Amino acid sequence: MSQWLQNEIKIIEMQSKNSSFPLKRLMTSKKKLTIAAEFLEKLHLSPEELEQFDAEMMAEPLVYIYNGKRGESSIYITKHYMRAAFLYRNEIDYGIFRLSDIAKTYCAQSKNPSIIKPKGRFFDVYFFDANGKRMGGVSFTKEEDFKTFNTAMETYSPNTRLNVPAEEVKLK
């Protein structure tokens, strides 16, 4: 198992015991970061790649996008990987992607569904592999974060085709 993942699980367990932690109510189950573990397993990392992954995840990211009301949807981009935090069943977990595996992205924009004073848009970015299979994605509520993400992808994943037309993707 990844050393980074083990450290993250310990941190979440410690934070869930700390009553001053703002997301304490979100950290209640005994299984932590199960989706992150599944993503890592699907990457089929060699021992050398796992070492590289751990080193990159434990270092400062090249790009950090604070996303979500409390940072629960933040995105970390390293030289070879992307880690996208999200809430699933009221718990924080991560989608983990090898940048070179993302062949193309598609962005769907929608209006913010806020009931009171609806404003702004959502930018839902879906990732697809070379076979056109959907790998996952990220969402942004701020256009500047979406632009920062695209700039980061242009820089660190130059072979990824960004924002392809809808005709080129199958969302199901």
N, C-alpha and C positions, 0 to 999 in steps of 0.2 A: 504494500500500500504506500501511497505517496506520503512522504514526511510532512509536506505542506498540509495535506488533507487531515492527517492526524493532529497537527497543531491547531488547525481551524476548529476541529471538533472539540478539542480541549478548551479553546477560547470561548466557544459558544456555550459549553457546559458551565464554565466559570461565570460568564455574563448572565446566564439564566438564573444562577443562584444569587446574584447581586441585585438587591431590590431597587437600586437606583438606576439600573440599566433600563432605558426607555422601551426596549422591545422585549422585556422579560416575558410578558404575557404571550408573546409569539413563540417562545422557546420552551415548549412543554413536553414534547415527546422524547422518548429514550433514544430513538434512532435519529442521528444527526447527519445531514449532508448526504443522504442516500442517493439523490439525483446526481450530485457532483461525482460520487463514486461510480455511478453508472456511466456518466460521460467519460470519465477517465478510463474505465475499462474498455469502452468502445474505441478509444484512441489506439489501443494495442501498442503502448509505448515499450520500447526495448529498455533494458536497465540503464543504458546511457541516456536515452531520451527522458526517462523518468527522473534521472538526476538533473538533467537540463531543465525539465519542467519545474521541479522543486526549487531549483536555484532562481529561476525567473519569477515564480510565484512569491517567493520569500523576499525578493528584492523590490525596490521601488519600481512601479510600472513606468513604462515609457509614456503612456497616456492613461490618465484617470479621469473618468467622467462621473461626477457626482450626479446621481439620477434617482428620482423618487423623492417623496416628501421628507423622508428621514435617511436617505441614502440606501434604502433597501433594494434599489435596482441599479446600483453603480456598476460601471464597466471598467475593467482593468485590461490594458493591452500591453503585452510584453513583445519581445523580439519575435517569438514564435507562436504565442498563444493568446487567447482572449478568455477572460473569466467574466461572466455576466451574472450578477447577483439578482435574485428575484424572490418573491414570496410565493410559497406553495403550501396550501393548507395551513396558513398562518405561521409558517416557519421559513427562515431564510435558507436558501440553497443556491447552487451555482450551476450555470451552464458553462461547459468548458469546451473550447474549440481550438484546434490547430489552425492557425491562420492560412496555411497553405492548402488546407482541405476545403476552404470556402471558395467555390468557383465563381459564384455570383450572389448578389443580393437583390432583393425586390423590396421596395418601400410602398406601403399602403398608408395613405393619410386619411384620418377621420376627424370629425369634430369631437372635442372634449365633451363627454356626456354629463358634465356637472349639471345638477338640477338648478342650482342657484347661479345666476349670471353665467351661462355657458360662454366660454371664450377659449380661444386657442385651438390647437389641433394635436392629435396624437400622430406620431411617426412610428409605425410598426415596421421594423426591418426584419425580413426573413432571410435566412442563409440557406444556400443550396450547394450540394456537392457537384462534382463533375458529371455525375449521372442524372442530375436534376432532382435528386431526392432532398427533401427538406430536412435540414439538420437542427433547426432551432431558430432563435432570433432574439431581438431586443426591441424595446419600445422607449420612445422619448416623448416628453411633454413640451420640450423647448426646442425650437428650430435651431438655435445656436448649438445645442448639444448634438443634434442630428448632423449638423455641418461639421462639428469637431470630430465626430465618429467617422464620417466619410473622408475627411482629411487624414485621419489616422490610418484608415484602411488603405488609402492611396499610397501612404508612406511605407507602411509595414507589411502590406499584402498587395503589392502592385499588380499581381496577376489576377486578382479578383475583379470581376466585372461588376461595377456598382450600379444599383438602381436600374436594373434591366426592365424592359416593358412587361406588362402583365401577360402578354401572349407567350412569353418565354418561360413561364413558370406554372407549375401545378401546385396550388396551395393545399390540396388535400393529401 
